[in-house]
């Protein structure tokens, strides 16, 4: 069994995932980091040089690979759960938790590194872009097992809430 964290950029998947994995004694797996290591390029460079289609193909391949393992907290990229094949693989692998946050909160969290966010890079109005992307993804995100708004929560508060929801079902090492 794995625990999968998905949701929009800036909602806390990586920060929460690392802490939750440590608490469980499991491995933390960041799909985007694995893609970067495999491609020997940043996600931003992959988007810029090859486009989103190539990135999504690499993402599908990496999700297929990581879901073969167990006792991992897996953080996906914000768009991974939109792909039906990814969603099916991830859901079979373990419970899927979708983090959400208000658009202004997302912008505040990602603003210091806006240029490293391929879907926001170069946007003249990043807040409108965030809102549009969130509208496009709402249906897919709604298919997660648990949804948690992280807008007003610290990383520790999110971990504690997840712990309470998941610990009865998770065998801790």
MODELLER restraints for C-alpha pairs under 7 A, 6 or more apart:
rsr = mdl.restraints
at = mdl.atoms
rsr.add(forms.Gaussian(group=physical.xy_distance, feature=features.Distance(at['CA:1:A'], at['CA:70:A']), mean=5.03, stdev=0.5))
rsr.add(forms.Gaussian(group=physical.xy_distance, feature=features.Distance(at['CA:1:A'], at['CA:71:A']), mean=5.68, stdev=0.5))
rsr.add(forms.Gaussian(group=physical.xy_distance, feature=features.Distance(at['CA:1:A'], at['CA:93:A']), mean=5.84, stdev=0.5))
rsr.add(forms.Gaussian(group=physical.xy_distance, feature=features.Distance(at['CA:1:A'], at['CA:94:A']), mean=5.25, stdev=0.5))
rsr.add(forms.Gaussian(group=physical.xy_distance, feature=features.Distance(at['CA:2:A'], at['CA:70:A']), mean=5.29, stdev=0.5))
rsr.add(forms.Gaussian(group=physical.xy_distance, feature=features.Distance(at['CA:2:A'], at['CA:71:A']), mean=5.10, stdev=0.5))
rsr.add(forms.Gaussian(group=physical.xy_distance, feature=features.Distance(at['CA:2:A'], at['CA:72:A']), mean=4.91, stdev=0.5))
rsr.add(forms.Gaussian(group=physical.xy_distance, feature=features.Distance(at['CA:2:A'], at['CA:73:A']), mean=5.87, stdev=0.5))
rsr.add(forms.Gaussian(group=physical.xy_distance, feature=features.Distance(at['CA:2:A'], at['CA:93:A']), mean=5.69, stdev=0.5))
rsr.add(forms.Gaussian(group=physical.xy_distance, feature=features.Distance(at['CA:2:A'], at['CA:94:A']), mean=4.74, stdev=0.5))
rsr.add(forms.Gaussian(group=physical.xy_distance, feature=features.Distance(at['CA:3:A'], at['CA:72:A']), mean=6.39, stdev=0.5))
rsr.add(forms.Gaussian(group=physical.xy_distance, feature=features.Distance(at['CA:3:A'], at['CA:73:A']), mean=4.81, stdev=0.5))
rsr.add(forms.Gaussian(group=physical.xy_distance, feature=features.Distance(at['CA:3:A'], at['CA:74:A']), mean=6.16, stdev=0.5))
rsr.add(forms.Gaussian(group=physical.xy_distance, feature=features.Distance(at['CA:3:A'], at['CA:94:A']), mean=5.29, stdev=0.5))
rsr.add(forms.Gaussian(group=physical.xy_distance, feature=features.Distance(at['CA:3:A'], at['CA:95:A']), mean=5.42, stdev=0.5))
rsr.add(forms.Gaussian(group=physical.xy_distance, feature=features.Distance(at['CA:3:A'], at['CA:96:A']), mean=6.32, stdev=0.5))
rsr.add(forms.Gaussian(group=physical.xy_distance, feature=features.Distance(at['CA:4:A'], at['CA:73:A']), mean=5.85, stdev=0.5))
rsr.add(forms.Gaussian(group=physical.xy_distance, feature=features.Distance(at['CA:4:A'], at['CA:74:A']), mean=4.75, stdev=0.5))
rsr.add(forms.Gaussian(group=physical.xy_distance, feature=features.Distance(at['CA:4:A'], at['CA:75:A']), mean=6.05, stdev=0.5))
rsr.add(forms.Gaussian(group=physical.xy_distance, feature=features.Distance(at['CA:4:A'], at['CA:90:A']), mean=6.88, stdev=0.5))
rsr.add(forms.Gaussian(group=physical.xy_distance, feature=features.Distance(at['CA:4:A'], at['CA:94:A']), mean=6.60, stdev=0.5))
rsr.add(forms.Gaussian(group=physical.xy_distance, feature=features.Distance(at['CA:4:A'], at['CA:95:A']), mean=6.17, stdev=0.5))
rsr.add(forms.Gaussian(group=physical.xy_distance, feature=features.Distance(at['CA:4:A'], at['CA:96:A']), mean=4.68, stdev=0.5))
rsr.add(forms.Gaussian(group=physical.xy_distance, feature=features.Distance(at['CA:4:A'], at['CA:97:A']), mean=6.05, stdev=0.5))
rsr.add(forms.Gaussian(group=physical.xy_distance, feature=features.Distance(at['CA:5:A'], at['CA:13:A']), mean=5.80, stdev=0.5))
rsr.add(forms.Gaussian(group=physical.xy_distance, feature=features.Distance(at['CA:5:A'], at['CA:74:A']), mean=6.00, stdev=0.5))
rsr.add(forms.Gaussian(group=physical.xy_distance, feature=features.Distance(at['CA:5:A'], at['CA:75:A']), mean=4.79, stdev=0.5))
rsr.add(forms.Gaussian(group=physical.xy_distance, feature=features.Distance(at['CA:5:A'], at['CA:76:A']), mean=6.33, stdev=0.5))
rsr.add(forms.Gaussian(group=physical.xy_distance, feature=features.Distance(at['CA:5:A'], at['CA:96:A']), mean=5.97, stdev=0.5))
rsr.add(forms.Gaussian(group=physical.xy_distance, feature=features.Distance(at['CA:5:A'], at['CA:97:A']), mean=4.97, stdev=0.5))
rsr.add(forms.Gaussian(group=physical.xy_distance, feature=features.Distance(at['CA:5:A'], at['CA:98:A']), mean=5.94, stdev=0.5))
rsr.add(forms.Gaussian(group=physical.xy_distance, feature=features.Distance(at['CA:6:A'], at['CA:13:A']), mean=6.60, stdev=0.5))
rsr.add(forms.Gaussian(group=physical.xy_distance, feature=features.Distance(at['CA:6:A'], at['CA:75:A']), mean=6.14, stdev=0.5))
rsr.add(forms.Gaussian(group=physical.xy_distance, feature=features.Distance(at['CA:6:A'], at['CA:76:A']), mean=5.35, stdev=0.5))
rsr.add(forms.Gaussian(group=physical.xy_distance, feature=features.Distance(at['CA:6:A'], at['CA:77:A']), mean=6.85, stdev=0.5))
rsr.add(forms.Gaussian(group=physical.xy_distance, feature=features.Distance(at['CA:6:A'], at['CA:78:A']), mean=6.33, stdev=0.5))
rsr.add(forms.Gaussian(group=physical.xy_distance, feature=features.Distance(at['CA:6:A'], at['CA:81:A']), mean=6.82, stdev=0.5))
rsr.add(forms.Gaussian(group=physical.xy_distance, feature=features.Distance(at['CA:6:A'], at['CA:97:A']), mean=6.12, stdev=0.5))
rsr.add(forms.Gaussian(group=physical.xy_distance, feature=features.Distance(at['CA:6:A'], at['CA:98:A']), mean=4.74, stdev=0.5))
rsr.add(forms.Gaussian(group=physical.xy_distance, feature=features.Distance(at['CA:6:A'], at['CA:99:A']), mean=6.26, stdev=0.5))
rsr.add(forms.Gaussian(group=physical.xy_distance, feature=features.Distance(at['CA:7:A'], at['CA:78:A']), mean=5.13, stdev=0.5))
rsr.add(forms.Gaussian(group=physical.xy_distance, feature=features.Distance(at['CA:7:A'], at['CA:98:A']), mean=4.82, stdev=0.5))
rsr.add(forms.Gaussian(group=physical.xy_distance, feature=features.Distance(at['CA:7:A'], at['CA:99:A']), mean=4.82, stdev=0.5))
rsr.add(forms.Gaussian(group=physical.xy_distance, feature=features.Distance(at['CA:7:A'], at['CA:100:A']), mean=6.05, stdev=0.5))
rsr.add(forms.Gaussian(group=physical.xy_distance, feature=features.Distance(at['CA:7:A'], at['CA:141:A']), mean=6.67, stdev=0.5))
rsr.add(forms.Gaussian(group=physical.xy_distance, feature=features.Distance(at['CA:8:A'], at['CA:78:A']), mean=4.46, stdev=0.5))
rsr.add(forms.Gaussian(group=physical.xy_distance, feature=features.Distance(at['CA:8:A'], at['CA:100:A']), mean=6.44, stdev=0.5))
rsr.add(forms.Gaussian(group=physical.xy_distance, feature=features.Distance(at['CA:9:A'], at['CA:78:A']), mean=5.39, stdev=0.5))
rsr.add(forms.Gaussian(group=physical.xy_distance, feature=features.Distance(at['CA:10:A'], at['CA:106:A']), mean=5.15, stdev=0.5))
rsr.add(forms.Gaussian(group=physical.xy_distance, feature=features.Distance(at['CA:10:A'], at['CA:109:A']), mean=5.63, stdev=0.5))
rsr.add(forms.Gaussian(group=physical.xy_distance, feature=features.Distance(at['CA:10:A'], at['CA:110:A']), mean=5.75, stdev=0.5))
rsr.add(forms.Gaussian(group=physical.xy_distance, feature=features.Distance(at['CA:11:A'], at['CA:99:A']), mean=5.72, stdev=0.5))
rsr.add(forms.Gaussian(group=physical.xy_distance, feature=features.Distance(at['CA:11:A'], at['CA:100:A']), mean=5.82, stdev=0.5))
rsr.add(forms.Gaussian(group=physical.xy_distance, feature=features.Distance(at['CA:11:A'], at['CA:101:A']), mean=5.84, stdev=0.5))
rsr.add(forms.Gaussian(group=physical.xy_distance, feature=features.Distance(at['CA:11:A'], at['CA:106:A']), mean=6.59, stdev=0.5))
rsr.add(forms.Gaussian(group=physical.xy_distance, feature=features.Distance(at['CA:11:A'], at['CA:150:A']), mean=6.23, stdev=0.5))
rsr.add(forms.Gaussian(group=physical.xy_distance, feature=features.Distance(at['CA:13:A'], at['CA:75:A']), mean=5.73, stdev=0.5))
rsr.add(forms.Gaussian(group=physical.xy_distance, feature=features.Distance(at['CA:14:A'], at['CA:75:A']), mean=6.13, stdev=0.5))
rsr.add(forms.Gaussian(group=physical.xy_distance, feature=features.Distance(at['CA:15:A'], at['CA:155:A']), mean=6.70, stdev=0.5))
rsr.add(forms.Gaussian(group=physical.xy_distance, feature=features.Distance(at['CA:16:A'], at['CA:155:A']), mean=5.62, stdev=0.5))
rsr.add(forms.Gaussian(group=physical.xy_distance, feature=features.Distance(at['CA:16:A'], at['CA:158:A']), mean=6.92, stdev=0.5))
rsr.add(forms.Gaussian(group=physical.xy_distance, feature=features.Distance(at['CA:16:A'], at['CA:159:A']), mean=6.06, stdev=0.5))
rsr.add(forms.Gaussian(group=physical.xy_distance, feature=features.Distance(at['CA:17:A'], at['CA:28:A']), mean=6.44, stdev=0.5))
rsr.add(forms.Gaussian(group=physical.xy_distance, feature=features.Distance(at['CA:17:A'], at['CA:73:A']), mean=5.97, stdev=0.5))
rsr.add(forms.Gaussian(group=physical.xy_distance, feature=features.Distance(at['CA:17:A'], at['CA:75:A']), mean=6.51, stdev=0.5))
rsr.add(forms.Gaussian(group=physical.xy_distance, feature=features.Distance(at['CA:18:A'], at['CA:28:A']), mean=5.68, stdev=0.5))
rsr.add(forms.Gaussian(group=physical.xy_distance, feature=features.Distance(at['CA:20:A'], at['CA:159:A']), mean=5.90, stdev=0.5))
rsr.add(forms.Gaussian(group=physical.xy_distance, feature=features.Distance(at['CA:21:A'], at['CA:27:A']), mean=5.77, stdev=0.5))
rsr.add(forms.Gaussian(group=physical.xy_distance, feature=features.Distance(at['CA:21:A'], at['CA:28:A']), mean=5.49, stdev=0.5))
rsr.add(forms.Gaussian(group=physical.xy_distance, feature=features.Distance(at['CA:21:A'], at['CA:72:A']), mean=6.97, stdev=0.5))
rsr.add(forms.Gaussian(group=physical.xy_distance, feature=features.Distance(at['CA:21:A'], at['CA:73:A']), mean=5.61, stdev=0.5))
rsr.add(forms.Gaussian(group=physical.xy_distance, feature=features.Distance(at['CA:24:A'], at['CA:172:A']), mean=5.40, stdev=0.5))
rsr.add(forms.Gaussian(group=physical.xy_distance, feature=features.Distance(at['CA:24:A'], at['CA:173:A']), mean=6.65, stdev=0.5))
rsr.add(forms.Gaussian(group=physical.xy_distance, feature=features.Distance(at['CA:25:A'], at['CA:172:A']), mean=6.75, stdev=0.5))
rsr.add(forms.Gaussian(group=physical.xy_distance, feature=features.Distance(at['CA:25:A'], at['CA:173:A']), mean=5.68, stdev=0.5))
rsr.add(forms.Gaussian(group=physical.xy_distance, feature=features.Distance(at['CA:26:A'], at['CA:71:A']), mean=5.29, stdev=0.5))
rsr.add(forms.Gaussian(group=physical.xy_distance, feature=features.Distance(at['CA:26:A'], at['CA:72:A']), mean=5.36, stdev=0.5))
rsr.add(forms.Gaussian(group=physical.xy_distance, feature=features.Distance(at['CA:26:A'], at['CA:73:A']), mean=6.90, stdev=0.5))
rsr.add(forms.Gaussian(group=physical.xy_distance, feature=features.Distance(at['CA:27:A'], at['CA:71:A']), mean=6.59, stdev=0.5))
rsr.add(forms.Gaussian(group=physical.xy_distance, feature=features.Distance(at['CA:27:A'], at['CA:72:A']), mean=4.74, stdev=0.5))
rsr.add(forms.Gaussian(group=physical.xy_distance, feature=features.Distance(at['CA:27:A'], at['CA:73:A']), mean=6.30, stdev=0.5))
rsr.add(forms.Gaussian(group=physical.xy_distance, feature=features.Distance(at['CA:28:A'], at['CA:72:A']), mean=5.63, stdev=0.5))
rsr.add(forms.Gaussian(group=physical.xy_distance, feature=features.Distance(at['CA:28:A'], at['CA:73:A']), mean=4.91, stdev=0.5))
rsr.add(forms.Gaussian(group=physical.xy_distance, feature=features.Distance(at['CA:28:A'], at['CA:74:A']), mean=6.11, stdev=0.5))
rsr.add(forms.Gaussian(group=physical.xy_distance, feature=features.Distance(at['CA:29:A'], at['CA:72:A']), mean=6.48, stdev=0.5))
rsr.add(forms.Gaussian(group=physical.xy_distance, feature=features.Distance(at['CA:29:A'], at['CA:73:A']), mean=6.05, stdev=0.5))
rsr.add(forms.Gaussian(group=physical.xy_distance, feature=features.Distance(at['CA:29:A'], at['CA:74:A']), mean=4.71, stdev=0.5))
rsr.add(forms.Gaussian(group=physical.xy_distance, feature=features.Distance(at['CA:29:A'], at['CA:75:A']), mean=6.22, stdev=0.5))
rsr.add(forms.Gaussian(group=physical.xy_distance, feature=features.Distance(at['CA:30:A'], at['CA:74:A']), mean=5.85, stdev=0.5))
rsr.add(forms.Gaussian(group=physical.xy_distance, feature=features.Distance(at['CA:30:A'], at['CA:75:A']), mean=4.82, stdev=0.5))
rsr.add(forms.Gaussian(group=physical.xy_distance, feature=features.Distance(at['CA:30:A'], at['CA:76:A']), mean=6.35, stdev=0.5))
rsr.add(forms.Gaussian(group=physical.xy_distance, feature=features.Distance(at['CA:31:A'], at['CA:62:A']), mean=6.70, stdev=0.5))
rsr.add(forms.Gaussian(group=physical.xy_distance, feature=features.Distance(at['CA:31:A'], at['CA:63:A']), mean=6.94, stdev=0.5))
rsr.add(forms.Gaussian(group=physical.xy_distance, feature=features.Distance(at['CA:31:A'], at['CA:75:A']), mean=6.13, stdev=0.5))
rsr.add(forms.Gaussian(group=physical.xy_distance, feature=features.Distance(at['CA:31:A'], at['CA:76:A']), mean=5.26, stdev=0.5))
rsr.add(forms.Gaussian(group=physical.xy_distance, feature=features.Distance(at['CA:31:A'], at['CA:77:A']), mean=6.74, stdev=0.5))
rsr.add(forms.Gaussian(group=physical.xy_distance, feature=features.Distance(at['CA:32:A'], at['CA:76:A']), mean=6.81, stdev=0.5))
rsr.add(forms.Gaussian(group=physical.xy_distance, feature=features.Distance(at['CA:32:A'], at['CA:77:A']), mean=6.09, stdev=0.5))
rsr.add(forms.Gaussian(group=physical.xy_distance, feature=features.Distance(at['CA:35:A'], at['CA:58:A']), mean=6.66, stdev=0.5))
rsr.add(forms.Gaussian(group=physical.xy_distance, feature=features.Distance(at['CA:35:A'], at['CA:59:A']), mean=6.74, stdev=0.5))
rsr.add(forms.Gaussian(group=physical.xy_distance, feature=features.Distance(at['CA:35:A'], at['CA:62:A']), mean=6.73, stdev=0.5))
rsr.add(forms.Gaussian(group=physical.xy_distance, feature=features.Distance(at['CA:36:A'], at['CA:42:A']), mean=5.08, stdev=0.5))
rsr.add(forms.Gaussian(group=physical.xy_distance, feature=features.Distance(at['CA:36:A'], at['CA:43:A']), mean=6.14, stdev=0.5))
rsr.add(forms.Gaussian(group=physical.xy_distance, feature=features.Distance(at['CA:44:A'], at['CA:116:A']), mean=5.81, stdev=0.5))
rsr.add(forms.Gaussian(group=physical.xy_distance, feature=features.Distance(at['CA:44:A'], at['CA:117:A']), mean=6.64, stdev=0.5))
rsr.add(forms.Gaussian(group=physical.xy_distance, feature=features.Distance(at['CA:44:A'], at['CA:118:A']), mean=5.37, stdev=0.5))
rsr.add(forms.Gaussian(group=physical.xy_distance, feature=features.Distance(at['CA:46:A'], at['CA:55:A']), mean=6.34, stdev=0.5))
rsr.add(forms.Gaussian(group=physical.xy_distance, feature=features.Distance(at['CA:47:A'], at['CA:55:A']), mean=6.44, stdev=0.5))
rsr.add(forms.Gaussian(group=physical.xy_distance, feature=features.Distance(at['CA:47:A'], at['CA:118:A']), mean=6.47, stdev=0.5))
rsr.add(forms.Gaussian(group=physical.xy_distance, feature=features.Distance(at['CA:60:A'], at['CA:86:A']), mean=6.13, stdev=0.5))
rsr.add(forms.Gaussian(group=physical.xy_distance, feature=features.Distance(at['CA:63:A'], at['CA:86:A']), mean=6.65, stdev=0.5))
rsr.add(forms.Gaussian(group=physical.xy_distance, feature=features.Distance(at['CA:64:A'], at['CA:89:A']), mean=6.91, stdev=0.5))
rsr.add(forms.Gaussian(group=physical.xy_distance, feature=features.Distance(at['CA:67:A'], at['CA:89:A']), mean=6.88, stdev=0.5))
rsr.add(forms.Gaussian(group=physical.xy_distance, feature=features.Distance(at['CA:67:A'], at['CA:90:A']), mean=6.66, stdev=0.5))
rsr.add(forms.Gaussian(group=physical.xy_distance, feature=features.Distance(at['CA:67:A'], at['CA:93:A']), mean=5.83, stdev=0.5))
rsr.add(forms.Gaussian(group=physical.xy_distance, feature=features.Distance(at['CA:80:A'], at['CA:86:A']), mean=6.46, stdev=0.5))
rsr.add(forms.Gaussian(group=physical.xy_distance, feature=features.Distance(at['CA:81:A'], at['CA:87:A']), mean=5.06, stdev=0.5))
rsr.add(forms.Gaussian(group=physical.xy_distance, feature=features.Distance(at['CA:81:A'], at['CA:140:A']), mean=6.48, stdev=0.5))
rsr.add(forms.Gaussian(group=physical.xy_distance, feature=features.Distance(at['CA:81:A'], at['CA:141:A']), mean=6.96, stdev=0.5))
rsr.add(forms.Gaussian(group=physical.xy_distance, feature=features.Distance(at['CA:82:A'], at['CA:137:A']), mean=6.63, stdev=0.5))
rsr.add(forms.Gaussian(group=physical.xy_distance, feature=features.Distance(at['CA:82:A'], at['CA:140:A']), mean=5.24, stdev=0.5))
rsr.add(forms.Gaussian(group=physical.xy_distance, feature=features.Distance(at['CA:95:A'], at['CA:145:A']), mean=6.04, stdev=0.5))
rsr.add(forms.Gaussian(group=physical.xy_distance, feature=features.Distance(at['CA:96:A'], at['CA:144:A']), mean=5.20, stdev=0.5))
rsr.add(forms.Gaussian(group=physical.xy_distance, feature=features.Distance(at['CA:96:A'], at['CA:145:A']), mean=5.24, stdev=0.5))
rsr.add(forms.Gaussian(group=physical.xy_distance, feature=features.Distance(at['CA:96:A'], at['CA:146:A']), mean=6.50, stdev=0.5))
rsr.add(forms.Gaussian(group=physical.xy_distance, feature=features.Distance(at['CA:97:A'], at['CA:144:A']), mean=5.86, stdev=0.5))
rsr.add(forms.Gaussian(group=physical.xy_distance, feature=features.Distance(at['CA:97:A'], at['CA:145:A']), mean=5.98, stdev=0.5))
rsr.add(forms.Gaussian(group=physical.xy_distance, feature=features.Distance(at['CA:97:A'], at['CA:146:A']), mean=4.74, stdev=0.5))
rsr.add(forms.Gaussian(group=physical.xy_distance, feature=features.Distance(at['CA:97:A'], at['CA:147:A']), mean=5.74, stdev=0.5))
rsr.add(forms.Gaussian(group=physical.xy_distance, feature=features.Distance(at['CA:98:A'], at['CA:141:A']), mean=6.36, stdev=0.5))
rsr.add(forms.Gaussian(group=physical.xy_distance, feature=features.Distance(at['CA:98:A'], at['CA:144:A']), mean=5.85, stdev=0.5))
rsr.add(forms.Gaussian(group=physical.xy_distance, feature=features.Distance(at['CA:98:A'], at['CA:146:A']), mean=6.17, stdev=0.5))
rsr.add(forms.Gaussian(group=physical.xy_distance, feature=features.Distance(at['CA:98:A'], at['CA:147:A']), mean=4.73, stdev=0.5))
rsr.add(forms.Gaussian(group=physical.xy_distance, feature=features.Distance(at['CA:98:A'], at['CA:148:A']), mean=6.28, stdev=0.5))
rsr.add(forms.Gaussian(group=physical.xy_distance, feature=features.Distance(at['CA:99:A'], at['CA:147:A']), mean=5.90, stdev=0.5))
rsr.add(forms.Gaussian(group=physical.xy_distance, feature=features.Distance(at['CA:99:A'], at['CA:148:A']), mean=5.00, stdev=0.5))
rsr.add(forms.Gaussian(group=physical.xy_distance, feature=features.Distance(at['CA:99:A'], at['CA:149:A']), mean=5.74, stdev=0.5))
rsr.add(forms.Gaussian(group=physical.xy_distance, feature=features.Distance(at['CA:99:A'], at['CA:150:A']), mean=6.38, stdev=0.5))
rsr.add(forms.Gaussian(group=physical.xy_distance, feature=features.Distance(at['CA:100:A'], at['CA:148:A']), mean=6.07, stdev=0.5))
rsr.add(forms.Gaussian(group=physical.xy_distance, feature=features.Distance(at['CA:100:A'], at['CA:149:A']), mean=4.56, stdev=0.5))
rsr.add(forms.Gaussian(group=physical.xy_distance, feature=features.Distance(at['CA:100:A'], at['CA:150:A']), mean=6.02, stdev=0.5))
rsr.add(forms.Gaussian(group=physical.xy_distance, feature=features.Distance(at['CA:101:A'], at['CA:149:A']), mean=5.31, stdev=0.5))
rsr.add(forms.Gaussian(group=physical.xy_distance, feature=features.Distance(at['CA:101:A'], at['CA:150:A']), mean=5.48, stdev=0.5))
rsr.add(forms.Gaussian(group=physical.xy_distance, feature=features.Distance(at['CA:101:A'], at['CA:151:A']), mean=4.61, stdev=0.5))
rsr.add(forms.Gaussian(group=physical.xy_distance, feature=features.Distance(at['CA:102:A'], at['CA:151:A']), mean=6.10, stdev=0.5))
rsr.add(forms.Gaussian(group=physical.xy_distance, feature=features.Distance(at['CA:103:A'], at['CA:127:A']), mean=6.65, stdev=0.5))
rsr.add(forms.Gaussian(group=physical.xy_distance, feature=features.Distance(at['CA:103:A'], at['CA:130:A']), mean=6.25, stdev=0.5))
rsr.add(forms.Gaussian(group=physical.xy_distance, feature=features.Distance(at['CA:103:A'], at['CA:131:A']), mean=6.14, stdev=0.5))
rsr.add(forms.Gaussian(group=physical.xy_distance, feature=features.Distance(at['CA:104:A'], at['CA:127:A']), mean=6.86, stdev=0.5))
rsr.add(forms.Gaussian(group=physical.xy_distance, feature=features.Distance(at['CA:105:A'], at['CA:151:A']), mean=6.13, stdev=0.5))
rsr.add(forms.Gaussian(group=physical.xy_distance, feature=features.Distance(at['CA:107:A'], at['CA:127:A']), mean=6.41, stdev=0.5))
rsr.add(forms.Gaussian(group=physical.xy_distance, feature=features.Distance(at['CA:114:A'], at['CA:120:A']), mean=6.57, stdev=0.5))
rsr.add(forms.Gaussian(group=physical.xy_distance, feature=features.Distance(at['CA:114:A'], at['CA:121:A']), mean=6.17, stdev=0.5))
rsr.add(forms.Gaussian(group=physical.xy_distance, feature=features.Distance(at['CA:115:A'], at['CA:121:A']), mean=4.87, stdev=0.5))
rsr.add(forms.Gaussian(group=physical.xy_distance, feature=features.Distance(at['CA:120:A'], at['CA:126:A']), mean=5.90, stdev=0.5))
rsr.add(forms.Gaussian(group=physical.xy_distance, feature=features.Distance(at['CA:120:A'], at['CA:129:A']), mean=6.83, stdev=0.5))
rsr.add(forms.Gaussian(group=physical.xy_distance, feature=features.Distance(at['CA:150:A'], at['CA:158:A']), mean=6.82, stdev=0.5))
